[in-house]
Amino acid sequence: MKKNQHVVPSGDEWAVRGEGNSKKTRITQTQREAIEIARTIARKEQSELVIHGKDGRIRQKDSYGNDPFPPRG
């Protein structure tokens, strides 16, 4: 099953979490490290990478799957 990968703040650290999972996949010291791990998983699973800011709000999304709404042009 393809699960979108979320990079979320976890205290003073950052976590990678599959969408719908309560358990975190990985915890890292930096957001950059968490993004690289989540990007690798998202590419492998052909899903989306969703990056959250320190405030928990979504700040960026990258799609590595079959995008139902690809950009035109």
C-alpha positions in Angstrom: 0.0 0.0 0.0 1.3 3.4 -1.0 1.6 5.7 2.0 2.4 9.4 1.7 5.5 10.2 3.8 5.3 13.1 6.3 8.2 15.0 7.8 7.0 16.3 11.1 8.5 18.1 14.1 9.1 15.8 17.1 10.1 17.9 20.1 13.6 19.2 19.2 14.0 16.6 16.5 12.3 15.7 13.3 10.4 12.5 12.4 9.4 10.6 9.3 5.9 9.1 9.5 3.8 7.2 7.0 0.4 8.7 6.6 -2.1 7.1 8.9 0.6 5.6 11.1 0.8 6.6 14.8 4.3 5.2 15.0 7.2 7.2 13.6 9.3 5.5 10.9 12.5 7.4 11.8 13.6 10.2 14.1 16.5 12.5 13.1 18.3 15.5 14.5 17.7 17.7 11.4 14.8 18.4 9.1 17.1 18.0 6.1 18.0 14.4 7.2 14.3 13.5 7.7 13.4 15.0 4.3 16.1 12.8 2.5 14.9 9.7 4.3 11.2 10.4 3.5 12.0 11.3 -0.1 13.7 8.0 -0.6 10.7 6.1 0.8 8.2 8.2 -1.2 10.1 7.6 -4.5 10.2 3.8 -3.7 6.5 3.7 -2.9 5.6 6.2 -5.6 3.7 8.3 -3.1 3.9 11.9 -1.9 6.4 13.6 0.4 4.7 16.1 2.7 7.0 18.5 4.6 5.7 20.2 7.7 7.2 23.3 9.3 8.1 23.7 13.0 4.5 24.9 13.6 3.2 21.6 12.2 1.6 23.2 9.1 2.3 21.8 5.7 4.9 23.9 3.9 5.8 21.8 0.9 4.6 18.8 -1.1 6.4 16.7 -3.7 4.8 13.9 -5.7 6.7 10.8 -6.8 3.7 8.8 -7.9 1.0 9.0 -10.6 -0.2 12.5 -10.1 -3.9 12.7 -11.0 -3.5 16.4 -11.8 -0.1 16.8 -13.5 1.0 20.3 -14.4 0.1 21.6 -17.8 2.7 22.8 -20.3 
